[in-house]
């Protein structure tokens, strides 16, 4: 007999964990450049609020479940109200691998990407509607 699956109505948070060789450098980027709020400080794991229930966790690779790897097949996507204002801002602070904003009619978004200090790609996007 299969047990009933619990409802997601009671789900509280979604946390995506990323693994870093230099946790303090990553923390400075997510706090100072992106302006995210440190919500939970677990010492070697720092969890930042992105939205009401969406979080990104930065983990010291020497303590976490995984190790940092040079290939980063993960993208953090943040939906913002004004993608062009965000592009102007991140361009002014010199983030790595910054691409110009582009509109994607089929997806109904305008977006650009850049890298965090260890190469994780961040996409900022706004809805075209």
FINUNU-186988 format. One record per residue: residue number from 1; residue in three letters; chain; x negated, y negated, z of N, C-alpha, C, O in turn. Coordinates in steps of 0.2 Angstrom, whole numbers, plus 2048, in hexadecimal, padded with zeros to 3 digits. Example, Ala and Ser with C-alpha at 12.3 -4.5 7.8 and 13.67 -1.06 7.14 Angstrom:
residues 2
DRENGU    k    r  c   nu   nv   nw  cau  cav  caw   cu   cv   cw   ou   ov   ow
DRENGU    1  ALA  A  7BE  81C  827  7C2  816  827  7BE  810  827  7B9  811  82A
DRENGU    2  SER  A  7C0  80B  823  7BC  805  824  7C0  800  827  7BD  7FA  828
***
This chain:
residues 129
DRENGU    k    r  c   nu   nv   nw  cau  cav  caw   cu   cv   cw   ou   ov   ow
DRENGU    1  UNK  A  7FC  806  800  800  800  800  7FB  7FA  800  7F7  7F9  804
DRENGU    2  UNK  A  7FD  7F5  7FC  7FA  7EF  7FB  7FC  7EA  800  802  7E9  801
DRENGU    3  UNK  A  7F8  7E6  804  7FA  7E1  809  7FB  7DB  805  7F8  7DA  7FF
DRENGU    4  UNK  A  800  7D7  807  802  7D1  803  7FD  7CC  803  7F9  7CB  808
DRENGU    5  UNK  A  7FC  7C9  7FE  7F7  7C3  7FD  7F9  7BD  801  7FF  7BB  800
DRENGU    6  UNK  A  7F5  7BA  805  7F7  7B4  809  7F8  7AE  804  7F5  7AE  7FE
DRENGU    7  UNK  A  7FC  7AA  805  7FE  7A4  801  7F8  79F  802  7F5  79E  807
DRENGU    8  UNK  A  7F7  79B  7FC  7F2  796  7FD  7F5  78F  7FF  7F1  78A  800
DRENGU    9  UNK  A  7FB  78F  802  7FE  78A  805  7FA  788  80B  7FA  782  80D
DRENGU   10  UNK  A  7F7  78C  80E  7F3  78B  814  7EB  78A  813  7E8  789  818
DRENGU   11  UNK  A  7E9  78A  80D  7E2  789  80B  7E0  782  80D  7E4  77E  80B
DRENGU   12  UNK  A  7DB  781  810  7D9  77B  813  7D4  777  80E  7D4  771  80E
DRENGU   13  UNK  A  7CF  77B  80C  7C9  778  808  7C7  77C  803  7C8  782  803
DRENGU   14  UNK  A  7C4  779  7FE  7C0  77C  7F9  7B9  77A  7F9  7B8  774  7F8
DRENGU   15  UNK  A  7B4  77E  7FA  7AD  77C  7FB  7A9  77F  7F6  7A9  785  7F6
DRENGU   16  UNK  A  7A5  77B  7F2  7A0  77E  7ED  799  77D  7F0  798  777  7F1
DRENGU   17  UNK  A  796  783  7F1  78F  782  7F4  78A  782  7EF  78A  786  7EA
DRENGU   18  UNK  A  785  77D  7EF  77F  77D  7EB  779  77E  7EF  779  77C  7F5
DRENGU   19  UNK  A  774  781  7EC  76E  782  7F0  768  77E  7EE  766  77E  7E8
DRENGU   20  UNK  A  764  77B  7F3  75F  777  7F2  758  778  7F5  758  77B  7FA
DRENGU   21  UNK  A  753  777  7F1  74C  777  7F4  74B  772  7F9  748  772  7FE
DRENGU   22  UNK  A  74D  76C  7F7  74C  766  7FB  753  763  7FD  756  75E  7FA
DRENGU   23  UNK  A  756  765  803  75C  763  805  75D  75C  807  762  759  805
DRENGU   24  UNK  A  758  759  80A  758  752  80C  759  74D  805  75D  748  805
DRENGU   25  UNK  A  755  74F  800  756  74B  7FA  75D  74C  7F7  760  747  7F5
DRENGU   26  UNK  A  760  752  7F7  766  753  7F5  76B  74F  7F9  770  74C  7F6
DRENGU   27  UNK  A  76B  74F  7FF  76F  74B  804  76F  744  802  774  741  802
DRENGU   28  UNK  A  769  741  801  769  73A  800  76C  739  7F9  770  734  7F9
DRENGU   29  UNK  A  76C  73D  7F4  76F  73C  7EE  777  73C  7EF  77A  737  7EC
DRENGU   30  UNK  A  779  741  7F2  781  742  7F3  784  73C  7F7  789  73A  7F6
DRENGU   31  UNK  A  780  73A  7FC  782  735  801  781  72E  7FD  786  72A  7FD
DRENGU   32  UNK  A  77B  72C  7FB  779  726  7F9  77B  724  7F2  77E  71F  7F1
DRENGU   33  UNK  A  77A  729  7ED  77C  728  7E6  784  729  7E5  787  725  7E3
DRENGU   34  UNK  A  786  72F  7E7  78D  730  7E6  792  72E  7EC  798  72D  7EB
DRENGU   35  UNK  A  78F  72C  7F1  793  729  7F7  798  72E  7FA  79D  72C  7FD
DRENGU   36  UNK  A  796  734  7FA  79A  739  7FD  799  739  805  794  738  807
DRENGU   37  UNK  A  79F  73B  808  79F  73B  810  79D  742  812  7A0  747  810
DRENGU   38  UNK  A  798  742  817  796  749  81A  79C  74B  81F  79D  747  824
DRENGU   39  UNK  A  79F  750  81D  7A5  752  821  7A3  757  826  7A6  757  82C
DRENGU   40  UNK  A  79E  75C  824  79C  761  829  795  762  829  792  763  823
DRENGU   41  UNK  A  792  761  82E  78A  762  82F  789  768  832  78A  769  838
DRENGU   42  UNK  A  786  76D  82F  785  774  831  77D  775  832  77B  77A  833
DRENGU   43  UNK  A  779  76F  832  772  770  832  76F  771  82C  76E  76C  828
DRENGU   44  UNK  A  76E  777  82A  76B  779  823  771  779  81D  76F  77A  818
DRENGU   45  UNK  A  777  777  81F  77C  777  81A  780  770  81C  782  76F  821
DRENGU   46  UNK  A  781  76C  816  784  766  817  78A  766  812  789  767  80C
DRENGU   47  UNK  A  790  765  815  796  765  811  799  75E  810  79A  75B  815
DRENGU   48  UNK  A  79A  75C  80A  79C  755  808  7A3  755  805  7A5  759  801
DRENGU   49  UNK  A  7A7  751  808  7AE  750  805  7AE  74C  7FF  7AB  747  7FE
DRENGU   50  UNK  A  7B1  74F  7FA  7B2  74C  7F3  7B9  74A  7F2  7BA  744  7F0
DRENGU   51  UNK  A  7BD  74E  7F4  7C5  74C  7F4  7C8  74F  7FB  7C4  751  7FF
DRENGU   52  UNK  A  7CE  74E  7FB  7D1  750  802  7D0  757  803  7CE  759  809
DRENGU   53  UNK  A  7D0  75C  7FF  7CF  763  800  7C9  766  7FC  7C8  76C  7FD
DRENGU   54  UNK  A  7C5  761  7F9  7C0  764  7F5  7B9  761  7F7  7B8  75B  7F8
DRENGU   55  UNK  A  7B4  766  7F8  7AE  765  7FB  7A8  768  7F7  7A9  76C  7F3
DRENGU   56  UNK  A  7A2  765  7F8  79C  768  7F5  798  769  7FB  797  764  7FF
DRENGU   57  UNK  A  795  76F  7FB  790  770  801  789  771  7FE  788  774  7F9
DRENGU   58  UNK  A  784  76E  801  77D  76E  800  77A  772  805  77A  771  80B
DRENGU   59  UNK  A  776  777  802  773  77C  807  76C  77D  806  769  77D  800
DRENGU   60  UNK  A  768  77D  80B  761  77E  80B  760  785  809  762  78A  80C
DRENGU   61  UNK  A  75C  786  803  75C  78D  800  758  791  805  759  797  805
DRENGU   62  UNK  A  754  78F  80A  750  793  80E  755  796  813  753  79B  817
DRENGU   63  UNK  A  75B  794  814  75F  797  819  766  799  816  769  79D  81A
DRENGU   64  UNK  A  768  798  810  76E  79A  80E  76E  7A0  80B  769  7A4  80B
DRENGU   65  UNK  A  774  7A2  808  775  7A9  805  771  7AA  7FE  770  7AF  7FC
DRENGU   66  UNK  A  770  7A4  7FB  76C  7A4  7F4  766  7A0  7F5  765  79C  7F9
DRENGU   67  UNK  A  762  7A0  7EF  75C  79C  7EF  75D  797  7E9  761  799  7E4
DRENGU   68  UNK  A  75A  792  7E9  75B  78D  7E4  757  790  7DE  753  794  7DE
DRENGU   69  UNK  A  75A  78F  7D8  757  792  7D2  757  78C  7CC  75B  787  7CC
DRENGU   70  UNK  A  752  78C  7C8  751  787  7C3  757  786  7BE  758  781  7BC
DRENGU   71  UNK  A  75A  78C  7BD  760  78B  7B8  766  78A  7BD  767  78E  7C1
DRENGU   72  UNK  A  76A  785  7BB  770  783  7BF  776  784  7BB  778  77F  7B8
DRENGU   73  UNK  A  779  78A  7BA  77F  78B  7B6  785  788  7BA  78A  78C  7B9
DRENGU   74  UNK  A  785  783  7BD  78B  780  7C1  78B  779  7BF  786  775  7BF
DRENGU   75  UNK  A  792  777  7BF  793  770  7BE  798  76D  7C3  79D  771  7C4
DRENGU   76  UNK  A  797  768  7C6  79B  765  7CB  79F  760  7C7  79C  75B  7C4
DRENGU   77  UNK  A  7A6  760  7C7  7AA  75B  7C3  7AE  757  7C8  7B1  75A  7CC
DRENGU   78  UNK  A  7AD  750  7C7  7B1  74C  7CC  7B5  748  7C7  7B3  744  7C3
DRENGU   79  UNK  A  7BC  748  7C9  7C1  744  7C5  7C1  73D  7C9  7C3  73D  7CF
DRENGU   80  UNK  A  7C0  738  7C5  7C0  731  7C8  7C5  72D  7C4  7C7  72F  7BE
DRENGU   81  UNK  A  7C7  727  7C7  7CB  723  7C4  7C8  71F  7BE  7CC  71E  7B9
DRENGU   82  UNK  A  7C2  71D  7BE  7BF  719  7B9  7B8  71C  7B7  7B3  71A  7BA
DRENGU   83  UNK  A  7B8  720  7B2  7B1  723  7B1  7AC  71E  7AE  7A6  71F  7AF
DRENGU   84  UNK  A  7AE  719  7AB  7AA  714  7A8  7A6  710  7AD  7A0  70F  7AD
DRENGU   85  UNK  A  7AA  70F  7B3  7A7  70B  7B8  7A2  710  7BC  79D  70D  7BE
DRENGU   86  UNK  A  7A3  716  7BC  79F  71B  7BF  799  71C  7BB  793  71C  7BE
DRENGU   87  UNK  A  799  71C  7B5  794  71C  7B0  78F  716  7B1  789  717  7B1
DRENGU   88  UNK  A  792  710  7B1  78E  70A  7B2  78A  70A  7B9  784  709  7B9
DRENGU   89  UNK  A  78D  70D  7BE  78A  70D  7C4  784  712  7C4  77F  711  7C6
DRENGU   90  UNK  A  786  719  7C2  780  71E  7C2  77B  71C  7BE  775  71D  7BF
DRENGU   91  UNK  A  77C  718  7B8  777  716  7B4  772  711  7B7  76C  711  7B6
DRENGU   92  UNK  A  775  70D  7BC  772  708  7BF  76D  70A  7C4  768  707  7C6
DRENGU   93  UNK  A  76F  710  7C7  76A  713  7CC  765  719  7C9  762  71B  7CD
DRENGU   94  UNK  A  766  71A  7C3  761  71E  7C0  761  725  7C1  75C  729  7C2
DRENGU   95  UNK  A  767  728  7C0  768  72F  7C1  765  733  7BB  765  731  7B6
DRENGU   96  UNK  A  762  739  7BC  75F  73D  7B7  764  740  7B2  76A  741  7B4
DRENGU   97  UNK  A  762  741  7AC  766  744  7A6  76D  741  7A5  772  744  7A4
DRENGU   98  UNK  A  76D  73A  7A6  774  737  7A5  775  737  79E  771  735  799
DRENGU   99  UNK  A  77C  739  79C  77E  738  795  784  733  795  787  731  79A
DRENGU  100  UNK  A  785  730  78F  78A  72B  78E  791  72E  78F  792  734  78E
DRENGU  101  UNK  A  796  72A  791  79D  72D  792  79F  72E  78B  79E  72B  786
DRENGU  102  UNK  A  7A3  733  78A  7A7  735  784  7AE  737  785  7B0  73A  78B
DRENGU  103  UNK  A  7B2  735  781  7B9  737  781  7BA  73E  77E  7B8  73F  778
DRENGU  104  UNK  A  7BE  742  781  7C0  749  77E  7C7  749  77D  7CB  74B  782
DRENGU  105  UNK  A  7CA  748  777  7D1  747  776  7D4  74E  778  7DA  74E  77B
DRENGU  106  UNK  A  7D1  754  776  7D4  75A  777  7D5  75C  77E  7DA  75F  780
DRENGU  107  UNK  A  7D1  759  782  7D1  75B  789  7D5  755  78D  7D6  756  793
DRENGU  108  UNK  A  7D6  74F  78A  7D9  749  78D  7D5  747  792  7D8  744  797
DRENGU  109  UNK  A  7CE  747  791  7CA  744  797  7C4  73F  793  7C3  740  78D
DRENGU  110  UNK  A  7C2  73B  797  7BC  737  796  7B7  739  79B  7B8  739  7A1
DRENGU  111  UNK  A  7B0  73B  799  7AC  73D  79E  7A4  73C  79C  7A3  73B  796
DRENGU  112  UNK  A  7A0  73D  7A1  799  73D  7A0  796  741  7A5  799  743  7AA
DRENGU  113  UNK  A  78F  743  7A4  78C  748  7A8  785  745  7AA  782  741  7A7
DRENGU  114  UNK  A  783  747  7B0  77C  745  7B2  77A  74B  7B7  77E  74F  7B9
DRENGU  115  UNK  A  774  74B  7B9  771  750  7BD  770  74D  7C4  76E  748  7C5
DRENGU  116  UNK  A  770  752  7C9  76E  750  7D0  767  751  7D1  764  753  7CC
DRENGU  117  UNK  A  764  750  7D6  75C  750  7D7  759  757  7D5  753  758  7D3
DRENGU  118  UNK  A  75D  75D  7D6  75A  763  7D4  75D  766  7CE  75C  76C  7CD
DRENGU  119  UNK  A  761  762  7CA  763  765  7C4  76A  767  7C3  76C  76A  7BE
DRENGU  120  UNK  A  76E  767  7C9  775  769  7C8  779  763  7C4  778  75D  7C5
DRENGU  121  UNK  A  77D  765  7BF  780  760  7BB  787  75E  7BE  78A  762  7C1
DRENGU  122  UNK  A  788  757  7BE  78E  754  7C1  791  751  7BB  78E  74D  7B7
DRENGU  123  UNK  A  798  752  7BA  79C  74F  7B5  7A1  74A  7B9  7A4  74C  7BE
DRENGU  124  UNK  A  7A1  744  7B6  7A6  740  7B9  7AB  73F  7B3  7A9  73E  7AD
DRENGU  125  UNK  A  7B1  740  7B5  7B6  73F  7AF  7BC  73B  7B2  7BE  73B  7B8
DRENGU  126  UNK  A  7C0  738  7AD  7C6  735  7AE  7CB  738  7A9  7C9  73A  7A3
DRENGU  127  UNK  A  7D2  738  7AB  7D7  73A  7A6  7D8  735  7A1  7D8  72F  7A3
DRENGU  128  UNK  A  7D9  737  79B  7DB  732  796  7E2  72F  796  7E4  72A  793
DRENGU  129  UNK  A  7E6  733  799  7EE  731  79A  7EF  72B  79E  7F4  729  79F
***
